[in-house]
Amino acid sequence: METIIIKPHHFIDIFKLYGSGIEEFVPDVKMGHHFYLIANKIMQNPYLDCQLTIEGDDICQPCHCYQNHQCQDTIFHISGILKKGDYNRLLDQRIIELYHLCDKKYQVLTLCEKLYQHHELIAQIWKEEDANHIKQRHDLFIKGVEKYILKYKSDNHIY
C-alpha cells in the first residue's frame, strides 16, 4: 500500500480547506508544489498511510521554494520569524508534541479521529496568529473532519 510523507500542519490544512467547501484540489502552478495531489489522495482514500515528518514532505518536494531540503519562502506576519520553513517546523513540532504523535504511520481516518478528539489544541498550535484566524482555522478544520468521517465511517459515529 502507498504511503505518503506529510507534515502534520499540511494534514490539518487539507481538512481546513475541505471544511471550507473545496471538494477537489487543483494545482498551484505558481508554486509548483503537490498540495493538490496529496490532498486529493487523502480525500479519496481514508486508509492511505501517512508518515509524519517535520522536514520536507511529498507536498514540498517539487515546490519552487523548496531548495537544499528547506523551504526558502518568506513570511512577514509572525514577529521574529522570516522563513516559512522555520515557522512550519515549529507548528509541526507543536502538533506532534501536543497530540502525542510518534514516528509510526497513521491511516488518514485514524489521524483525523486523533486530531478531532482534541481539536481545541489548534489554538495552542497557531498561537502566533490572531484570534479570528485561529477560530476560523479551528471551525473549518472541525467541519472538514466531521464531513470526512461521516463520509467514510460506516456507523456515522463521531467521537
Legacy VTK file of the C-alpha trace (Angstrom):
# vtk DataFile Version 3.0
C-alpha trace
ASCII
DATASET POLYDATA
POINTS 159 float
0.000 0.000 0.000
1.151 3.503 -0.786
2.477 5.702 1.996
2.614 9.480 1.788
5.062 11.562 3.777
3.292 14.591 5.205
3.833 17.416 7.652
1.126 17.483 10.336
0.198 21.107 9.605
-0.325 20.213 5.924
-2.658 17.418 7.007
-4.677 19.849 9.147
-4.684 22.440 6.338
-6.148 19.898 3.920
-9.103 19.316 6.226
-9.483 23.033 6.917
-9.800 23.646 3.180
-12.141 20.675 2.783
-14.266 22.240 5.521
-14.308 25.495 3.560
-16.036 23.687 0.696
-13.177 22.559 -1.531
-14.102 19.120 -2.831
-11.330 18.720 -5.393
-7.964 20.384 -5.097
-6.307 21.942 -8.143
-2.618 22.546 -8.928
-0.899 25.754 -7.849
1.156 26.353 -10.986
2.933 29.369 -9.491
4.380 27.408 -6.541
4.648 24.012 -8.219
4.047 22.015 -5.033
1.957 18.861 -4.784
-0.595 20.056 -2.229
-3.407 19.319 -4.662
-2.103 15.833 -5.464
-1.676 14.747 -1.838
-4.939 16.402 -0.736
-6.896 14.589 -3.460
-5.291 11.265 -2.482
-6.287 11.852 1.132
-9.835 12.820 0.168
-10.217 9.650 -1.894
-8.649 7.110 0.467
-9.296 7.098 4.231
-6.984 4.097 4.621
-3.975 5.696 2.946
-0.911 5.511 5.197
0.618 8.797 6.324
4.158 9.024 7.651
4.518 12.265 9.605
7.579 14.473 9.291
8.754 17.939 10.284
11.032 18.071 7.249
10.139 18.403 3.570
7.210 16.165 2.673
5.602 14.892 -0.519
3.856 18.249 -0.876
7.051 20.315 -0.545
9.446 18.291 -2.695
8.531 19.767 -6.124
7.815 23.300 -4.824
9.776 26.142 -6.423
10.594 27.482 -2.937
11.956 24.163 -1.668
15.732 24.131 -2.138
18.566 22.428 -0.268
15.993 20.445 1.745
14.427 23.630 3.141
11.573 25.966 2.345
13.086 29.255 1.180
9.759 31.113 1.149
9.419 34.102 3.479
6.674 35.271 5.806
6.138 38.624 7.433
3.115 38.177 9.693
4.868 36.410 12.596
7.127 38.523 14.763
10.694 37.235 14.840
10.196 34.613 12.117
11.030 35.356 8.495
11.376 31.894 6.967
8.190 29.969 6.298
10.106 26.724 6.825
11.103 27.737 10.358
7.514 28.579 11.268
6.186 25.379 9.715
8.733 23.292 11.622
7.627 24.996 14.842
3.963 24.239 14.043
4.724 20.615 13.206
6.739 20.095 16.388
3.864 21.521 18.429
1.331 19.261 16.728
3.463 16.168 17.310
4.042 17.068 20.969
0.523 18.240 21.852
-1.201 15.284 20.182
1.442 12.783 21.352
2.076 11.599 17.811
5.006 9.362 17.032
7.062 8.161 14.093
4.675 5.395 13.146
2.395 5.511 10.151
-1.216 6.570 10.600
-4.083 5.833 8.280
-5.835 9.039 7.215
-9.065 8.211 9.055
-7.213 7.273 12.255
-5.200 10.503 12.196
-8.381 12.510 11.557
-10.042 10.959 14.578
-6.983 11.507 16.766
-6.764 15.208 15.844
-10.533 15.632 16.145
-10.592 14.252 19.694
-8.541 17.238 20.891
-9.382 19.856 18.280
-9.201 22.584 20.922
-5.393 22.291 20.744
-5.425 24.152 17.424
-5.420 27.421 19.373
-2.137 26.415 21.056
-0.549 25.328 17.779
-1.172 28.549 15.840
-0.859 30.810 18.892
1.089 33.479 16.976
-1.881 34.079 14.675
-4.679 36.496 15.523
-7.731 35.127 17.337
-10.066 35.435 14.331
-7.769 33.380 12.097
-7.349 30.746 14.812
-11.109 30.451 15.271
-11.687 30.226 11.533
-8.951 27.584 11.163
-10.432 25.600 14.053
-14.028 25.806 12.838
-13.176 24.868 9.248
-10.970 22.004 10.400
-13.819 20.634 12.538
-16.258 20.983 9.663
-13.873 19.253 7.256
-13.068 16.356 9.568
-16.707 15.806 10.505
-17.687 15.753 6.833
-14.870 13.326 6.038
-15.549 10.996 8.955
-19.265 10.915 8.166
-18.424 10.119 4.563
-16.207 7.162 5.420
-17.355 5.763 8.767
-19.992 3.111 8.228
-21.682 3.757 11.551
-21.591 7.566 11.130
-20.464 7.876 14.744
-18.157 10.756 15.649
-16.396 10.794 18.993
LINES 1 160
159 0 1 2 3 4 5 6 7 8 9 10 11 12 13 14 15 16 17 18 19 20 21 22 23 24 25 26 27 28 29 30 31 32 33 34 35 36 37 38 39 40 41 42 43 44 45 46 47 48 49 50 51 52 53 54 55 56 57 58 59 60 61 62 63 64 65 66 67 68 69 70 71 72 73 74 75 76 77 78 79 80 81 82 83 84 85 86 87 88 89 90 91 92 93 94 95 96 97 98 99 100 101 102 103 104 105 106 107 108 109 110 111 112 113 114 115 116 117 118 119 120 121 122 123 124 125 126 127 128 129 130 131 132 133 134 135 136 137 138 139 140 141 142 143 144 145 146 147 148 149 150 151 152 153 154 155 156 157 158
